[in-house]
Amino acid sequence: MGDDLYFTKDHNQVRRAVRDFVKKEINPYVDEWEEKGMIPLHDLFKKMGDLGFLGIRYDEKYGGMGLDYWYELIFLEEMAHTPCGGVPMAVAVQTNMATPAIADFGSEYLKQTYLTPAIKGDMVAAIAVTEPDAGSDVAALKSFARKEGDHYILNGSKTYITNGIQADFLTLLARTSDEPGYNSFSLFVVPTDLEGFAVSKKLDKLGMRSSDTAELFFDNVKIPAQNLIGVEGEGFVQQMMQFQHERFAAIPIGYIGVVDIINETIEYLKGRIVFGKPLIAKQVLRHRIAEWLAEAEALKQLTYHIVQMKMEGQDVTKQISMGKLLSGQLLVKVADGCLQMYGGMGFMNEMRVSRFFRDTKLLAIGGGANEVMCEIISKTAGL
Amino acid sequence: MSSDLIFTKDHEMVRKSIRDFVNKEINPNVDEWEEKGLTPLNDLFKKMGDLGFLGIRYDEKNGGEGLDYWYELVFLEEIARIHCGGIPMAIAVQSCMATPSIEQFGSDYLKETYLKGALKGDLVAAIAITEPDAGSDVAALKSFATKQGDHYLLNGSKTYITNGTQADFLTLLARTSDDPGYHSFSLFVVPTDIKGFAVSKKLDKMGMRSSDTAELYFDNMKIPAENLIGVEGEGFIHQMMQFQHERFAVLPLTYIGIEEMIKETVKYIKERIVFGKPLISKQVLRHRIAQWLAENEAIKHLSYHIVRMKMKGQDATKEISMGKLLAGNLVNKVADGCLQMHGGMGFMNEMRISRSFRDSRLTSIGGGASEVMCEIIAKTSGI
C-alpha cells in the first residue's frame, strides 16, 4: 500500500512491459531451464535487449534507455516475480554486476565494443572476481595479469562464475602487482574467445539450477592493454563500487520474492484441511506470516530510501549493506518457514517452495556474505 | 546522512528548539522525577504549551501550530531523546493519545473547553480505555454511561491510566448500550473534578517510573451530555482511529530510543578494556550491533513511509501495526543485548541502560500488544 506515492504512470508502463515479458517469455520455460541446468542466455538476452530491458539506466549513447534508478528498481522488482532465482540472477549479472564498471570507468572503446552489445543482448557478460582461495576476502586474489608491451598476460583461475559457461566476455579482477594493499589490482574486459581461456568445470549447485555456474582457467591469455577498465592498480576500488550495484540488485527480491511465496503459501493453507479446519485458521501460522510481512514492508521502505539517496548521488554503501543483510536473512527465514507450513508436500520438487528454499540460501552468501555485510555496517557506523 | 532528503531547514529549526528544551528543562530533572515516581505535569506541560510543542499538528484555531505530520514526527523523534521512557510517554498521551479524537470528532464546545486547554498546557489529559478485565480486548469493557436527561451517569473503573493521578480530564471509552457488537460504546471527555471520581490506587511499575499510572473509580459521576465526543454508539470506532495516532507515536520514540541505547553502549564498550583490549574489538559484539542498526534503519524508513501516507490522507492502519510490531520486538532485543554488553555494570541502577531495559519492555505491550498487531496485520492482509 502507498506505492502510488513513489510510482508514476510512466513507471507503471515500464513495470507492465517487464511483467508481460516475464510472464510470456520466461515463466513458461522456467521448469525446462531448471531441469537442463541452463538458460539459453543468447536467445533470452537478445529478446530483452531488443526491448531495452538490459540497459534501463544506461546512457542512450550505448544503447541504454537513459532512465533513472527508479526504473531500474521497477525492472528488478518485476524480474523478482520469476518463479525461480536463477533467471533473475543471470539477468542481474548482465545489468548490475558485470557492466556498471565499464559504464563508470571504461574507455569509449570498451563502451562501444562490450557495453553496447551487452545492452543490446548481442553479448553475454559475466563477472569474474571470486577464486578458489578468495571469496569475500577479495584482497587474497591470486590471478595475475602481467603487462607485456601492448597487452597483459593473464594466468590463474576463477570460480562460482555465474553465466560463466556462456559468457562472451568477463569483467575480471586480477592482480597487476605483488605489492600488499588495495592498489595492486586491475579490472579487465576479458573476451572468452582468446586462446588460453578454458571452462574447467560446470559446477553443480544446491539451487539456482537454471543458471549456469563455471570454474574458469586462464593459461597465458593475451589481453589487449586497451581492455583495462579505468586505471591500472585501481581495480579493487572500482570493483568495490561495482559491488554496490550488485548488492542493491539483491534487495528487491527480498521483499518481492518473500511476498510472492507467502501469497502462494496462504493459498495452500486455505485449501489444506487439518483436523477438520483449513490450516490458515491456526493463529500461530497467521502471526508468523504477519511478522514476515511486516519485515518485508520495512525492507521495501529502506530500499526506496536507498533509491532516493542514489538519485541524489549520495554514498549508500552502509544502507545497501543493511538492505542486503536483511534481505538475505528474511529470504532464508521465510523460505524455511513457508516450506514448514507446506508439510511433506513442501519437500517435493514439484512445489515452488522447495525451489525457493534452495535458491534463496544463496542470497545470504553471494555478492558478499551476511557476515561481510555486518563488517561493512560496523565500519561505516564507526564501531 | 541522507536525512537531508527528508527534512528541510524549517524542520531542523523546530527540531533544534525541541532538543534545546529537552536538554534544558527535562533531562536535568529526570533522575529526580524517576525517583519520585511523578513528573510535575502541570508545570512541564505549561512550559511546553507556551512554546507550542503540545499541539504541533493541531489547527491554529484550537490553539495548535497548524503544522503537518512531518513536524509531529520531528517532535516525537526529539522527545525520544529524553533520558527515560516515562516522560516521553506522558507527553505523547497529551499530544497523540487523549486529544486526537477531540480534534477529529469533538464539538466546538469540547475543542474550546478541553482541547485548547490541553494544547496550551493548562489542562493535563489522560486516555482511559483499559479496565481490569479489558485490555487489548476493548469490546469487553464494562464501564457504563447511562443517559439521563442532559447528562450521562458513569459507573465503573479503569486501570493502567498514564497521567491518571494528575489528569484534569480523561478521554474515556464506556459502554452506552448492552447490545453486543461494536456500536455500543461512546467516547467522553470526563473532567476529574466531578463528584464520584476517585483515584483508587497509584500503581507501582517495573519501569516508566517517572510517569504516574493510576487505577480509577467512577461512582455515579454525572457527565454533561455535551461532553460526548462525536456520535453516541460510535466510540469504539472513534477510538480505533485514535489508536492509530497513539501507535504511530510509538515508532519514533522507539527507533530513536534504540539509536540512543546503541550509541551509549558503543561508547561504553570502546572504553571498557577486557583481556587487554577494548571490548568493541570483539567481532561478535560488532556484528550484533550491526544487525540491530540494520533492522532499526528499516523501521525508520517504514515510519517515514507512513508519514507520507498520512500526508496523503491514506489509511495507514496496516503499516502502523507493522511498524509497532517490529519496533516492540526490536527494542526488547536491543535493550537486553545492550545491557548484556555492559556486563555487571548494566545491572546497576546508576546506568541509563538498566532504566532503558525496564522502560522499553512496555513498548510491545502498551497501545495494543505485539500479538494484537499481528492480528491486525493478518486481517488487513486478508489472511
Chai-1 contact restraints between the chains, C-beta under 6 A:
chainA,res_idxA,chainB,res_idxB,connection_type,confidence,min_distance_angstrom,max_distance_angstrom,comment,restraint_id
A,G2,B,M309,contact,1.0,0.0,6.0,A-B,restraint_1
A,G2,B,Q314,contact,1.0,0.0,6.0,A-B,restraint_2
A,L5,B,R308,contact,1.0,0.0,6.0,A-B,restraint_3
A,I266,B,I383,contact,1.0,0.0,6.0,A-B,restraint_4
A,R286,B,A378,contact,1.0,0.0,6.0,A-B,restraint_5
A,R286,B,I383,contact,1.0,0.0,6.0,A-B,restraint_6
A,H287,B,C374,contact,1.0,0.0,6.0,A-B,restraint_7
A,I289,B,I383,contact,1.0,0.0,6.0,A-B,restraint_8
A,A290,B,C374,contact,1.0,0.0,6.0,A-B,restraint_9
A,A290,B,I377,contact,1.0,0.0,6.0,A-B,restraint_10
A,A290,B,A378,contact,1.0,0.0,6.0,A-B,restraint_11
A,L293,B,I377,contact,1.0,0.0,6.0,A-B,restraint_12
A,L293,B,S381,contact,1.0,0.0,6.0,A-B,restraint_13
A,A294,B,M322,contact,1.0,0.0,6.0,A-B,restraint_14
A,A294,B,L325,contact,1.0,0.0,6.0,A-B,restraint_15
A,A294,B,L326,contact,1.0,0.0,6.0,A-B,restraint_16
A,E297,B,M322,contact,1.0,0.0,6.0,A-B,restraint_17
A,A298,B,A298,contact,1.0,0.0,6.0,A-B,restraint_18
A,A298,B,I299,contact,1.0,0.0,6.0,A-B,restraint_19
A,A298,B,L302,contact,1.0,0.0,6.0,A-B,restraint_20
A,A298,B,L326,contact,1.0,0.0,6.0,A-B,restraint_21
A,L299,B,A298,contact,1.0,0.0,6.0,A-B,restraint_22
A,Q301,B,H301,contact,1.0,0.0,6.0,A-B,restraint_23
A,Q301,B,L302,contact,1.0,0.0,6.0,A-B,restraint_24
A,Q301,B,H305,contact,1.0,0.0,6.0,A-B,restraint_25
A,L302,B,E297,contact,1.0,0.0,6.0,A-B,restraint_26
A,L302,B,A298,contact,1.0,0.0,6.0,A-B,restraint_27
A,L302,B,H301,contact,1.0,0.0,6.0,A-B,restraint_28
A,H305,B,H301,contact,1.0,0.0,6.0,A-B,restraint_29
A,Q308,B,L5,contact,1.0,0.0,6.0,A-B,restraint_30
A,M309,B,S2,contact,1.0,0.0,6.0,A-B,restraint_31
A,Q314,B,S2,contact,1.0,0.0,6.0,A-B,restraint_32
A,M322,B,A294,contact,1.0,0.0,6.0,A-B,restraint_33
A,M322,B,E297,contact,1.0,0.0,6.0,A-B,restraint_34
A,L325,B,A294,contact,1.0,0.0,6.0,A-B,restraint_35
A,L326,B,A294,contact,1.0,0.0,6.0,A-B,restraint_36
A,C374,B,H287,contact,1.0,0.0,6.0,A-B,restraint_37
A,C374,B,A290,contact,1.0,0.0,6.0,A-B,restraint_38
A,I377,B,A290,contact,1.0,0.0,6.0,A-B,restraint_39
A,I377,B,L293,contact,1.0,0.0,6.0,A-B,restraint_40
A,S378,B,R286,contact,1.0,0.0,6.0,A-B,restraint_41
A,S378,B,A290,contact,1.0,0.0,6.0,A-B,restraint_42
A,A381,B,L293,contact,1.0,0.0,6.0,A-B,restraint_43
A,L383,B,R286,contact,1.0,0.0,6.0,A-B,restraint_44
A,L383,B,I289,contact,1.0,0.0,6.0,A-B,restraint_45
